[in-house]
Amino acid sequence: MAWTTTLGILLLLWVAFDLVTGRVWLHRAYDRATEPAGYWATMCLWLLVALSCIFWTASVQAYLSPPV
């Protein structure tokens, strides 16, 4: 397994933890109860970063593999 896939899985676990706690970090803490727009925007950002880490490896391998 590539290190980017491992990083993506760890980030997904972090997103799940933030969903449970209701607080997420970017450059400061966003609380779901007091700042819902900032919270969900930051959650979407972290989710996109996590998914891009997972799919990056597959897309690079497909690009670099020789044609059959």
C-alpha positions, -999 to +999 in steps of 0.1 A: +000+000+000+013+034-009+020+060+017-005+084+002-033+057+006-023+053+042-024+091+047-058+092+031-071+066+054-057+084+085-073+116+073-107+098+069-104+086+104-097+122+115-128+134+096-149+107+113-135+118+147-144+154+140-179+144+130-183+128+164-168+156+184-184+185+165-152+204+162-128+207+133-095+224+128-081+244+099-062+274+110-084+276+141-112+256+156-147+256+141-175+244+163-206+228+147-230+244+172-217+280+169-203+282+133-221+255+112-211+270+078-174+271+087-176+237+103-191+220+072-169+239+047-138+227+066-151+192+069-157+191+031-122+204+026-106+177+048-128+151+031-116+162-004-080+161+008-084+126+022-101+113-009-075+129-032-047+111-012-065+078-018-072+082-055-039+100-063-020+067-061-044+049-085-044+077-110-006+080-110-001+043-114-026+041-142-008+070-159+027+056-155+019+020-164+029+010-199+001+004-224-007-033-230 
